[in-house]
Amino acid sequence: QVQLVESGGGLVQAGDSLRLSCAASGRTVATYTMAWFRQAPGKEREFVVAVRWSSGFTAYADSVKGRFTISRDSAKNTVYLQMNSLKPEDTAIYYCAADPRAAQIVAALGRCDYWGQGTQVTVSS
């Protein structure tokens, strides 16, 4: 079992930056892929970004490339999502997720074994 707790969401203006954190506990995530997904009101959940913990390989959704960056801190067992140049269309609940499969597979399937509770990000225009 992997437990995931997100933090860092909030209300910002368009163009601002925000950093989300996801603290993992339980089973070691060293052999996992960590990912962020988001779900906007009335829309399906969508993949945002994933990182393979062991190799650092990353996969990004086209909509966030160049604006969002995923990183990890092994000492803290925490993954971060740095979001820059935020747009109103980035407004969503952001979920941290973990899965034993490769980052490319997580990105393609849009599914993970473990999920956090989500954190709200609201970007005003």
Order of alpha helices (4+ residues) and beta strands (2+ residues): beta-beta-beta-beta-beta-beta-beta-beta-beta-alpha-beta-beta
